[in-house]
Amino acid sequence: MKFATVVAYMLFASIGVAQIRTESTKSPEYYVKNVLLGKGIEVGRIKHFGMIGGMGEFHADPKIIGVGSGVIMSTGNVDSLGGPNRNPGYTSSGQLPPGRNMARIFKRGDKDLNNLCRGRTVDISILEFDFVPTKNVVSFNYVFASEEYKEYVGSPFNDVFGFFLTGPGIKKKVNLATLPDGKTPITINSINHKRNSEYYRNNASKRRWIKELFKKKSVKVAEAELRKQIQFDGLTTVLNVKVDVMPFKKYHLKIAIGDATDAIYDSGVFIEAGSFMSYSDSTGKYYDRLVKIHKTPNVDSILGKQTANTTHVTQAVDSTIEERNAIEEAFEVTDIYFDHGSFALSDSAKLQLDSLAMYLNTHIRFNCTIYGFTDITGSAKYNQRLSDSRSLAVTNYLVAKGVDAKRLKHVGYSYKNPKSDNATESGRARNRRVEVVIEEE
């Protein structure tokens, strides 16, 4: 079913469209499992952290961009990157996710991206997931694009992204988004019209008329079509990641992108649908391990699937994302779901909240913000009231279990920020929820 969906996307994209189409309303699980994944890969825990609207799905004419469909991650709003490109310095508006201290986390940026650009990153968007390859090589295709071309080539305003891989056979975290030398990270400064230009494509809205005069007609037409499609002033050719992996071992991939230094001028990375796959390669480093496998291992056991489908809703407030993740591991809670039109707590929800109350009563340095959500059924006024009631129901339950009410804040978000598709009943059921954010005092 997953592979058929990807094929359908690619067939649709091959028809051709005048402008790139995007959407950002589905869950991270949907984008990974139904768009990104190809054959030979099984995934476990999936997490996304970043600006609201910073990740989504795209469809475009593959003959122009080079990638017909897939996952898009951006430092701005992915729904704002469509052409025509008439603005040499476009910046879309982003929105911080809910949480009292999210601004402080975002202000410090992401440690891995900061190291790449040797500065501070903002407007970050990060997708992480565990995966198990069934073959000995993992590969995927992508395109990097930015509004910082060409004006900020060679400057410290150098938006950056990375594919950070950890796992067996890897001594330390490695960035897969590099030039063919395997060392130089791909940034505005490493691929542009002056440096490694064979990987660069110009999409600037303003052109020097003298250079345009001597271009072939076919080149002019292709560049004009590209400017109709996307807003970015420059982009790379289609680039490929290929890395040796041990078959049936668990790896972790972190896809991250951020603005460097300032929060203006969008950048994005397009990852081709279905291209994240594993395959056998007799020249690969771990091919001998693949040959020796006579009985297929239990992938669910490798991934720890008993917890892999648990959605993390706790978000700590330490100064780095790594510190935030460390606190997440201290306490996890699955989303608390509700029946249609109801704010009554189920027995399973109460069991989770009992554990949460016990944790909070023994870790008094943490406070909680409790967010209520609804599906899209009903009026805005009705859903706002219902989401308030759901967050208040969780708050009251925790107070009844001994948690100081001063440590709890409840907010209703109505049908904003859905985690699943509201067009289906199963999607609406996942949207009728409460999320709990744990924050350090």
N, C-alpha and C positions, 0 to 999 in steps of 0.2 A: 504493500500500500504506500509506504514511504517513498520507495523508488519510483513508483508509478506517478506519484504527485510531482516529483521533481521532473520527470520526463514531460508531464503535461505542461509544467511551467516553461520548459525549454521550447516545446512545440509552439506554445502561445507566443513566446518572445520572438521566435523566428519569423513570425508573420510581419513584424516590424511595427513600430509605433513612432509617432512624430516627436514624442517627448517622453522622457523617463517617467514611469509611474511608481509611486511609493506608498507604503502604509506602515503605521507604527503602533497599531492597536493590539496586536496579539502578544502572547506571552513569550519569554525567552525560550521556554521548552518547545514551543511551536517552531520558532525560527531555527533552532538547532536540529530538532528531530525531523521536521517536515520540509525544510528548505535546504539547510546546509549539508546534511549527511548524504553520502553516497554509500557504496557497498563496502563491506569489510570492516565496518566500524560499529561498535556498540557504545552507548553513552550512559553515564551515571548522573551524578549530581550536577545540576546546572544552576548558575547564579549570574545575575546581571546587576551591576552597580553603576549609576551614572545619571546624566541629565535625562529628564523625561523627554521622550521623542528622539533620543540619541541612537536608537537602534530600530531597524525595521526590515522590510522586504522591498525589493525593487524588481521592475521589469523594464527592459529597454530593447532597442534594436541591437542585436549582437554584432551586426556588421559595422556598427559605428563605434560603440564603446569597447567592444571586444568581449564583453560578458553580458549574456542575455538576461539573466535573472539571478537572484541570490539574496544574501544578507548584506545590508548596508549599515555601517556604524559611522557616526559623524560627531564632530565637536559642536554642531548646531542641531537644528531640527531636520530630520531626514525628509520630512514632507515639504521642505522648502528648497530642495536642491535642484528642482526641475528647471529647464531652460524656458525661453531663450536667454542666453547669457548677454545681458546688456549692462551689467554692473561690474566694474573691475575690482570691487572690494566688498562683496556681499557678506553680510553677517545676519544669520537668522537668530531669533530669540529663543533662548532655552529656559527651562524651569527646573529648579532644584527639587529633588524628591522630598516627600514629607519627612520631618524629623527636626527637632529643635537645633541640633548641632551639625546638620548636614553642611551648612555653609563653611564651618570650620574645617571639616574634612576635605571639602572640595578646594578650599583655599591653599592647602598644602600640596594638593595634587597627588599623583601616583608615583611611588618610589621608583619603579622600573622605568617609567617614562621620563621622570626627572633625571635619572642617570643617563638616559640616551641623549637628551637634549642639553644636559649639563645646566639645567635651570629648573624653573618651577612650571608645572603644567596645570591648566585649568580646563573647565568644560570637558571633563573626562567622561569617557564611556567605556565600560569594561565588561566583557563577557567571559565567563570561566566555566569549564566543564571537565569532568573526568571522562576518559574514554579508554576502550580496549581495542587495539587493532588485531584482526585475525590473520594478517599477513605481515611481512617483514619490512614494508616501506609504506609511509604515509605521505600523501600528496594533496595539494589543493591549489586553486588558481585565484588570483586577486588583482585588483587595480587600485592604486592610490591616487587621490585627486585633491586639489587644494585651490582656494582663492588667493593664497599667498604667492602663487606664481604670477608674473615673474618678478614683481616689485621687491620681494623680500628675500630673494636668493642671496646668500652670503651674509645675511643679517642674523641677529639673535632671535628674531621672531620666526621660529622654525618649527611649525607644527610637526608632531611626531606620532608614530604608532609602532606597535610591535606585536609579534606572535610569540609569546613566552612559553616554552615547553619544559616540563620537568618530568622525570620518570626514570625507570631502569636504564642503565647504560649512559646516563647523562650526569656528569659530575656536578654541575651546577646549572641553574636556570639558563637556558639558551634562547636567544632571540632569532626566530626563523625568518623575520622580515629583513633580509639583507641582500646586498648585491651578490653576484656569483662568487665573489671571494669568500663569502661566508662570514665576513667580519664587519663590513661597513653597513651600518643601519640605513634603511631607506628613509630619507627625509627630503625636505625642500632643497637643502644644500647638497645632497649627494646625487640626486637625479634632477636635472633641469636642462635648460637650453644651452648651457655652457659645459656642464660636466655630466658624463655618462648620458649624453643626449640621445643615444640610440634607444634608450628606454623612455624617452620623454615625448609627450604630445602637447602641442600648444593649443589652447582653447580661449585665448584672450579675446575680449570683446573689441579691443582697439588694436589695429594692425598698421604697420608701416606700409604706406601705399607703394613705396618703391619695391619692397620685397614682394608685395602682392602682385605687382605688374609682371614679374618674371616666373610666377608659379604656373604649373600646369593646370589646365582647367579641371581635370579630375581631382587634383589635390584641393583646389579651391572648393569644389562641390562637397567633398568629404568633410572638410573643416567647417563649412557652413552648416552641414547636417549635424555635426557634433555640437556646435554652438546652440542649435535649436533644442538639443536634448538636455544638456545639463548646465548648471550655473558656474561650476568650477572653471577657473582660468587656465588650469593645466592639469595634466594627469599622466600617469605612466602607461606604458604598454601593458598587456596582460603578463603578469609575472607568476612564476610557479614556485611553490615550496615542495621540496622533496627531502625526506629525512628518514634515516634508518631507525627502525624500532624493533623491539623484541615482541614477537607475536604472543598474544594472550597474556600480556602484562598491562597493568594499569598506568596510564599517563595522565597528566593534567595540562590543559592548554588555557592560556590566558590571552585573550585578544583585547588590546587596549589602544585607545587613541585619545589625544588631548591637544588643546591649544598650548603653545609654548609662550610663556611670559605674560601675554595679554589674552583677553577673552573675545577678540574680534577676528574676523576672516575665517570662514568655515573650512574644514578639511574633512575628508571621508575616505573610507576604504570599502570597496565592493568585493565581496567574496562569492565566487560563482556557486550557484545552486548545484548540489549533488557532487561537487568536486572534492569534498573532504572525504577521502577514501583511503583504504589500504589495499595493496596488491603485492604479489610475490615478484621478487627480482633476484635472479640467481647471482647477480653481481653485488647484492646488498650485504652489508656487514653481518646481519643476523639470519641469513638465508639457511644456514646449517641448522639453526634451531627450528625453523619451520619444517624442514625435511624430517626431523626427528619426532615430530608430533604425530602420534598414531591414533590417539583418542582425543576428541575435541574437549577441551576443558570447559567447566561451567563458568560462563562469562558473568552471570548474575552474582555468583559467589565472589569472583574477582573484583567486581565493582561494589560489592556490599549492597546489593539491591534492596535489602530489607530497609535501608534508610535512604537509598538513592532518590526516591521519589518524594522525599520530605522537602517541602519548600521552606527555605530559610526566611523568616520574617524579622528576626532580631537584627538590629543594626547598632553597633556600639559607636562611641564617639571619640575614641583615641585619635591621635594626630595623624596616623597613617592608616591606609586600608589594611595593611598587614596586621596592625594592632587590632583593628576592628574585627577582622576575621578570627583572631585569637580569642576574642571575647565571645564571638558567635559560637565557637566550639564549646564554650562553657555551658551554654543552655540553648537548646533548640526547641521550637514549638511549631507544629504544623498549622496551617491556616485553620481558623475556626469558622465553620460553615453554618448556614442557616437555611431553613425552609423558606419557600416563597412567601413574602409578605410578613415574615415572622422575625422577632428578635429574641425568641426563647432559646436558651442554651441547651444543646443536646448533651446526652450523657458522656459521649466521647470528648466533647469540648470541655466539660467540667473536669474530666480526668486530666486533661492537659493543663487547665488552669490551676488545679490542685498542685501540680508539680511546679508550675511557674510561681505560685504564691510561696511555696516552700523555698524556692531558690531566692526570691526577693527578700524573704524574711531572714535569710542567712547571708545575704549580700547587700547590705544596706547602702552601699555607695552607688547603687544603680536605681534609676527611676524608669518609668515606663510611659510611653505615649501609645495610645490605643486608637487605631484608625478603623472606622466602620465603612463598609462599602455595600453597594446594592448592584443588581443587574439593571438593565436599561428599561425594564417594564414599569409603566406608570409615569406620572408627571414629575418634573424636577422638584417641586415642593414636597410631594409625597416621599420621594426617594431620599431627600435631604433629611426629613424627619425620621425615616426608617434607619438610615445610616447612623444618625445620632443615637437612636435608641439601642442599636446593636453595640456601639462602642461603650455606651453607658451600662449596658447589661454586663459586659465583661468587667468594667471598672467596679461595679457594685459587688460582683462575685468575688473579686480579689480583695476588696475591702472587708467583706464578710469573712474572709480567710485570714485576716489579721494584717494585711498590707496597709500602711498608712496612706490615707486618701491624698495627702499632700505630695506623695511620690508618683501619683498617677494623673495623667492628662488624657482626656478623651476627645476625639474629633470625628465628625462625620464627613465623608468625602463623596456621598451620593454615588452616582455611577461613573465618576471620574476614575481614570487610571485602571481600566479593566485588565485583568490578567489573562482572560480568555475571550473567545469570540462570542459576542452577545447574540449572534444569529442562530445559535444552536442551544438546545436545552441544557446539554452538558456544560457548555461554555457559560451560560447564565448561572448555573449552579455553582461553578467555581468563582464567579464574581460576587456571590452573596456571602460575604466573608468579613472577618475582622483580622487585621494584622497588628501584631504587637512589636513595638520597637523598644529595645532595651538601651538605655542611655546612661552614661556615667554622670553622676551629680556634678 
